[in-house]
Amino acid sequence: MAELGFMGIAVPEEYGGAGMDNVCYAIAMEEISRACASTGVIMSVNNSLACDPILKFGSEEIKREYLVPMASGKKLGCFGLTEPGAGSDAGSQKTTAVRDGDFYVVNGTKNFITNAPQADTCVLFTMTDKAKSHKGITAFVVDMKWKGVSLGKHEKKMGIKASATSSIVFEDVRVPAKNRLGNEGDGFKVALSTLDGDGSASPPRRSGSPAPRSRTLSPIRRTGSSSDRRSAISRRSSGCWRTSPPRSTPRDCSHGEPPG
Ligand SMILES: Cc1cc2nc3c(=O)[nH]c(=O)nc-3n(C[C@H](O)[C@H](O)[C@H](O)COP(=O)(O)OP(=O)(O)OC[C@H]3O[C@@H](n4cnc5c(N)ncnc54)[C@H](O)[C@@H]3O)c2cc1C
């Protein structure tokens, strides 16, 4: 998938992505989800929830350091907004980031985080000013290997099981101030913009998933340039996508069978 440019479809090529647009992203998402819903979720979180906010709100230095490896599929991202007591109401979250010189010290727990067990990087939402509710939220890019970051409860889901979901615990994690996305208090804007963008992936992800197995995704071979990948996706959008015959037995990736 990384070779095909599927981990950063709408990210410009200069930042390691495929340099395509959201229509191409939606088409690819539908086809991948048709073959395996879990793979579609892993891919969409990396594309929409991890790469996109860094592309929109990260400094040039942060884009080079974190976006390039994620968009090129060398590293995997996750998005940490939800907490045990804060789902729809992000303004009631309790994870704090307290400024200490050139760093912020982060403490708190995030819940239901897709890709967390495998992720290298987390787009994390914290409170820098609790009194301001959602206007006191600030977003950061956090390396999952930093001291004080650990995984919590692994969720046993009813479906889409090959996509791992767990909580993440942050204990006195020192996050460089340069890893902030936007200014202090911009976090709610970052979250809403990111979730709006993810909306372009959700319908194709869902419409792809339950489709009859009348056709499956054939690999688009990368022959070197991104224009090859672009033309492969535009062949699909003009109805010329290569198809393969129905399988006799439907696959269930939820139990770990790799897509292909
Ligand atoms: C499989 C899975 C993966 C997830 N992955 C991620 C992830 O990667 N990153 C992340 O940050 N989060 C993730 N989440 C969390 C998800 O975003 C939250 O579950 C969601 O925001 C809802 O929060 P909640 O579960 O606390 O429900 P609540 O906020 O408690 O809502 C429960 C119900 O009440 C309704 N409701 C809430 N407030 C109101 C209101 N004011 N008026 C009317 N109705 C209301 C809601 O619509 C919902 O139906 C994931 C969740 C699941 C199940």
The ligand as an ORCA input file, in Angstrom:
! r2SCAN-3c Opt
* xyz 0 1
  C     -13.983      1.576     16.981
  C     -13.767      2.971     17.422
  C     -12.629      3.646     17.013
  C     -12.400      4.973     17.434
  N     -11.260      5.611     17.042
  C     -10.984      6.843     17.559
  C      -9.756      7.489     17.267
  O      -8.936      6.986     16.489
  N      -9.497      8.676     17.856
  C     -10.385      9.275     18.707
  O     -10.084     10.367     19.208
  N     -11.571      8.700     18.993
  C     -11.881      7.495     18.439
  N     -13.074      6.884     18.745
  C     -13.986      7.539     19.657
  C     -15.189      8.154     18.969
  O     -14.777      9.282     18.236
  C     -16.180      8.461     20.070
  O     -16.743      7.219     20.437
  C     -17.213      9.441     19.663
  O     -16.649     10.739     19.593
  C     -18.407      9.465     20.634
  O     -17.942      9.626     21.931
  P     -18.487      8.659     23.119
  O     -18.261      7.244     22.698
  O     -17.886      9.129     24.396
  O     -20.054      8.883     23.126
  P     -20.855     10.110     23.790
  O     -20.194     11.401     23.475
  O     -21.098      9.800     25.217
  O     -22.213     10.006     22.980
  C     -23.105      8.904     23.160
  C     -24.350      9.165     22.335
  O     -24.979     10.402     22.776
  C     -25.130     11.286     21.671
  N     -24.904     12.653     22.130
  C     -23.788     13.120     22.734
  N     -23.926     14.423     23.043
  C     -25.162     14.796     22.610
  C     -25.897     16.011     22.627
  N     -25.394     17.121     23.157
  N     -27.130     16.010     22.082
  C     -27.659     14.892     21.548
  N     -27.016     13.705     21.507
  C     -25.782     13.649     22.022
  C     -24.085     10.866     20.646
  O     -24.472     11.206     19.318
  C     -24.061      9.342     20.825
  O     -25.087      8.727     20.098
  C     -13.335      5.595     18.291
  C     -14.487      4.917     18.701
  C     -14.700      3.625     18.280
  C     -15.941      2.907     18.743
*
